[in-house]
C-alpha cells in the first residue's frame, strides 16, 4: 500500500513544516501548505514539528 502525507485544514500557518523538510517538499500556496508527494520521502520531520498535529498519513486507497 502506498502512503502520503496531507496537511489538514487545522493548519495554523506556522511554517515549521516547510522550514524543517529536508526534501523541500512543502510549499505555501496562498494561506495553505501543500506537500508534494513526488518529493516527500515520508521522513515525518514535519509531523513531529507540527504544533497542532495537522499533518496526517493517508493511504492512496483512501482517495
DAVEN-V182323 format. One record per pair of residues at least 12 apart in sequence whose ideal C-beta (glycine too) atoms are under 10 Angstrom apart, sorted by the first residue. I is the first residue (numbers start at 1). GAP is how many residues later the second one is. Records with the same first field share a line. If there is no record, write none. Layout:
BEGIN
I->GAP, GAP
END
This chain:
BEGIN
1->58, 59, 60, 61
2->35, 56, 57, 58, 59
3->34, 37, 39, 54, 55, 56, 57, 58, 59
4->31, 32, 33, 34, 36, 38, 52, 53, 54, 55, 56, 58, 59
5->12, 20, 21, 30, 32, 35, 37, 38, 39, 41, 42, 50, 51, 52, 53
6->28, 29, 31, 48, 49, 50, 51, 52, 56
7->19, 25, 26, 27, 28, 39, 43, 47, 48, 49
8->42, 44, 45, 46, 47, 48, 50
9->23, 45
10->40, 42, 43, 44, 45, 46
11->20, 21, 22, 39, 41, 43, 44
12->38, 39, 40, 42
13->15, 18, 19, 20
14->19, 35, 36, 37, 38, 40
15->13, 18
16->29, 30, 32, 33, 34, 35, 36
17->16, 18, 28, 29, 30, 31, 32, 33, 34, 37, 38
18->15, 16, 17, 28, 31
19->26, 27, 30
20->23, 25, 26, 27, 28, 29, 30
21->14, 15, 18, 19, 20, 22, 24, 25, 28
22->19, 21, 23, 24
23->12, 13, 15, 16, 17, 18, 19, 20, 22, 23
24->12, 15, 16
25->12, 13, 14, 15, 16, 17, 18, 21
26->13, 14, 19, 20, 29
27->12
33->13, 21, 22
35->20
37->21, 23
42->15
44->13
END
